[in-house]
Amino acid sequence: MTVFRNHSATFLRHFRETQRPVVLTVNGKAAAVGQDASAYQRLLDLAAEASVAEGIRQGREDLAAGRTRPARAVFGALRAEDDLPG
């Protein structure tokens, strides 16, 4: 972390140019990760896409295994739980 603190402009330039993260250490142990903002946003976007794909995969698995109910039944049960008019 000391090297980062003393040479932060160099690190920021490296982040921007390489688009790769750098692990910062304290006493030889990982303490933080530095990364360019656009590279980090791409990582977040990939994670979001993976989450959507996994949700779809699970839904298809539930459908194939018969773990589904008609939407009308689900909404009816929710209305009954919360005592809402149908």
C-alpha positions in Angstrom: 0.0 0.0 0.0 2.9 2.3 0.7 4.1 2.0 -2.9 0.6 2.7 -4.2 0.3 5.8 -1.9 3.6 7.1 -3.1 3.1 6.4 -6.8 -0.7 6.5 -7.2 -0.5 8.4 -10.6 1.6 5.6 -12.0 -0.8 3.0 -10.8 -3.8 4.9 -12.2 -2.1 5.1 -15.6 -1.3 1.4 -15.4 -5.0 0.6 -14.6 -6.2 2.7 -17.6 -3.6 1.4 -20.1 -3.8 -2.3 -19.2 -7.5 -2.6 -18.0 -6.2 -5.2 -15.6 -6.6 -5.3 -11.8 -3.6 -5.0 -9.5 -3.6 -6.7 -6.0 -2.2 -4.3 -3.4 -0.6 -5.9 -0.4 0.3 -5.1 3.2 3.2 -7.1 4.7 2.9 -9.5 1.7 -0.8 -10.2 2.2 -3.5 -9.1 -0.2 -5.3 -6.1 1.2 -7.1 -4.4 -1.8 -7.6 -4.6 -5.5 -7.1 -1.6 -7.7 -8.8 -1.5 -11.1 -9.8 1.0 -13.8 -13.5 2.1 -13.5 -14.5 1.0 -17.0 -12.9 -2.5 -16.4 -14.8 -2.8 -13.1 -18.1 -1.8 -14.8 -17.5 -4.5 -17.4 -17.0 -7.0 -14.6 -20.3 -5.9 -13.0 -22.0 -6.3 -16.3 -20.7 -9.8 -16.8 -21.8 -10.7 -13.3 -25.3 -9.4 -14.0 -25.5 -11.4 -17.2 -24.4 -14.5 -15.5 -27.0 -14.0 -12.8 -29.8 -13.7 -15.4 -28.5 -16.7 -17.3 -28.4 -18.7 -14.0 -32.0 -17.6 -13.2 -33.2 -18.8 -16.6 -31.3 -22.1 -16.2 -32.9 -22.7 -12.8 -36.4 -21.8 -14.2 -36.0 -24.2 -17.0 -34.9 -26.9 -14.6 -37.9 -26.3 -12.4 -40.2 -26.5 -15.4 -38.6 -29.8 -16.5 -39.0 -31.2 -13.0 -42.6 -30.1 -12.7 -41.9 -27.6 -9.9 -44.3 -25.0 -11.3 -47.7 -23.6 -10.6 -50.0 -21.5 -12.8 -49.6 -17.8 -12.3 -53.3 -17.4 -11.4 -52.8 -19.8 -8.5 -49.7 -18.0 -7.3 -51.3 -14.6 -7.4 -54.5 -16.0 -5.8 -52.4 -17.3 -2.9 -50.6 -14.0 -2.5 -53.9 -12.1 -2.5 -55.2 -14.5 0.2 -52.1 -14.1 2.3 -52.4 -10.4 2.3 -56.2 -10.3 2.3 -56.3 -8.3 -1.0 -59.4 -8.3 -3.2 -59.2 -10.5 -6.3 
